[in-house]
Each structure stands twice: as C-alpha cells, then as structure tokens.
C-alpha cells in the first residue's frame, strides 16, 4: 500500500518528535503492508517553518536511517494536502499510528472493494506519477453540517476517535 500523508519526519511539526519514534512508525507501517510513504509535514508560516529544502533534507536523512535499520520503506518528499484517498496521517506511536489496512476494510465494507482499491492504491499511484485525477463523487448542493468533510467525513471522525485505529 502507499501512504500519501504522514508526519513521520522527526521534529518538523506535530508528528514524530524523535528519530527513534520515526523508525518505530516506519516499522509499524511496513508491518501493516505499507511499502511507500510520502512525508507531509505541515507548512505553516509562524508555526511550522517548513519548505522544500528542509523537508527534502529531512527525508534524505530518514532514508539513510531506514537503510541502516533495515526497514524497507520508500519515502517521498511532500507537504500537507487533501485529496480523496486513504492515508494514515501518522503522527506518532501513541496517536494516529501508521496503518492503512483497517481503513481499507472500512471503505470496502461501506463503498465496495473497487473504491477501497482506488483510495488505497490507484489514486495514490496517480499522484506519485503526477497524473491528473478524474473528479470523484456526486455534485451536490446539499450543505454539509459542522464536522463533516464530505461523503467520507464520517470515517475521519471514526479514525480520530480511535474507533478504527
């Protein structure tokens, strides 16, 4: 599986606070079936002063440490963003742990195996290959209620409450 959103880089934002935590997050992700992960620290001027240069340097440093530790996880440079995918949003060992498999099962049970595959594999591959994504979902004039993030908004609440993770 491919995780397009993680906070595995140590010390760049509110995610991993140390190299040891990042390595353990990587071990957990690999054990769960993740093979590729995009490192997406927050870029928030005045809060998290990240940019292409320091994010790329942090990814390179973590790639070296993963190799030393024998952890087979491919990392990519990224930054926080949103798209209709399944991503762990891994922040650490005690909250938002790495892991996609439970989310894939939840999506498959609710919207079918095809949509689960699209969200965990097909769209992430397209993003990594810098291909355009076709619009998904239905056009709706329905107003979303507070706390809703669209047609998959309920899953976000489940993940954050710990019900699925």
C-alpha positions in Angstrom: 0.0 0.0 0.0 1.0 3.6 -0.5 0.5 6.2 2.3 0.3 9.7 0.9 0.1 11.5 4.2 2.3 11.1 7.2 4.1 13.1 9.8 7.0 10.6 10.2 9.8 13.1 9.8 11.3 13.8 13.3 11.0 17.3 14.7 9.4 19.1 11.8 5.9 19.6 13.1 3.4 18.0 15.5 4.3 14.5 14.3 7.2 12.4 15.3 9.4 14.0 17.9 12.5 11.8 17.6 14.4 9.6 15.2 13.6 6.6 17.4 9.8 7.3 17.1 10.2 7.8 13.3 11.9 4.4 13.0 9.2 2.7 15.1 6.5 4.4 13.0 8.2 3.1 9.9 8.4 -0.5 11.3 4.7 -0.4 12.1 3.8 0.9 8.7 5.8 -1.8 6.9 4.3 -4.5 9.2 0.9 -3.2 8.2 1.7 -3.6 4.5 2.8 -0.1 3.6 5.7 0.0 1.1 5.8 3.7 0.1 5.1 6.8 2.2 5.0 10.4 1.4 6.4 12.6 4.2 3.9 15.5 4.5 4.9 17.9 7.4 2.8 21.0 7.9 3.9 24.1 6.1 2.5 26.9 8.3 4.5 30.2 8.4 4.9 31.3 12.0 4.1 27.8 13.3 5.9 25.2 11.3 8.6 26.9 9.1 9.0 24.1 6.6 9.9 24.4 2.9 11.1 22.2 0.1 14.8 22.4 1.2 14.5 21.4 4.8 11.8 18.8 4.1 13.9 17.2 1.4 16.9 17.2 3.7 14.9 15.5 6.5 13.6 12.9 4.0 17.1 12.1 2.9 18.3 11.8 6.5 15.5 9.5 7.4 16.0 7.4 4.3 19.7 6.8 5.4 18.5 5.8 8.9 15.8 3.4 7.4 18.6 1.8 5.4 20.8 1.4 8.5 17.9 -0.1 10.4 17.0 -2.4 7.5 13.4 -1.0 7.2 12.2 -1.4 3.6 10.1 1.7 3.3 10.4 4.1 0.3 9.9 7.8 1.3 8.9 10.7 -0.8 9.0 14.5 -0.2 5.7 16.1 0.2 3.7 18.6 2.3 0.3 18.7 4.0 -2.6 18.4 1.4 -6.0 16.9 0.8 -7.4 14.5 -1.8 -9.9 11.6 -1.7 -7.5 8.9 -0.6 -6.8 6.7 2.3 -3.8 7.9 4.2 -2.7 7.2 7.8 -1.9 10.8 8.7 0.6 9.1 11.0 1.8 11.4 13.8 3.4 9.1 16.3 3.3 5.9 18.3 0.6 6.9 20.8 -1.7 8.8 18.5 -2.6 8.4 14.8 -0.3 5.4 14.4 0.8 4.3 10.9 -1.6 1.8 9.4 -3.9 1.6 6.4 -5.4 -1.9 6.4 -8.3 -1.1 8.8 -9.3 1.9 6.8 -9.2 -0.2 3.6 -11.6 -2.7 5.2 -13.9 0.0 6.4 -14.1 1.6 3.0 -14.6 -1.8 1.3 -17.5 -2.6 3.7 -19.2 0.7 3.1 -18.4 1.6 -0.5 -17.1 -1.6 -2.1 -13.8 -3.2 -2.9 -13.3 -1.0 -6.1 -13.5 2.2 -4.1 -11.2 0.9 -1.4 -8.6 -0.1 -4.1 -9.0 3.4 -5.7 -8.4 5.2 -2.5 -5.5 3.0 -1.2 -3.7 2.2 -4.5 -5.0 3.7 -7.8 -5.2 7.4 -6.8 -2.0 7.3 -4.7 -0.1 5.9 -7.7 -1.6 8.6 -10.0 -0.4 11.3 -7.5 3.1 9.8 -7.3 3.2 9.7 -11.1 2.0 13.4 -11.2 -1.0 12.4 -13.3 -4.3 14.3 -13.2 -7.1 12.7 -11.2 -10.6 12.4 -12.5 -13.3 14.1 -10.3 -15.0 11.7 -8.0 -18.2 11.7 -6.0 -21.5 13.3 -6.9 -22.1 17.0 -7.4 -24.4 18.1 -4.6 -25.9 21.4 -3.5 -26.6 19.9 0.0 -24.9 21.9 2.7 -22.5 19.9 4.9 -23.1 20.0 8.6 -20.4 21.1 11.0 -17.7 18.5 11.4 -18.5 16.9 8.0 -15.8 16.5 5.4 -18.0 15.3 2.6 -19.0 11.8 1.7 -16.2 10.2 3.6 -16.3 12.7 6.5 -17.7 10.1 8.9 -14.6 8.0 8.6 -12.4 10.9 9.6 -14.4 11.1 12.8 -14.0 7.4 13.4 -10.2 7.5 12.9 -9.7 10.5 15.2 -11.9 8.9 17.9 -9.8 5.7 17.7 -12.7 3.6 16.7 -10.9 2.2 13.6 -7.2 2.7 14.6 
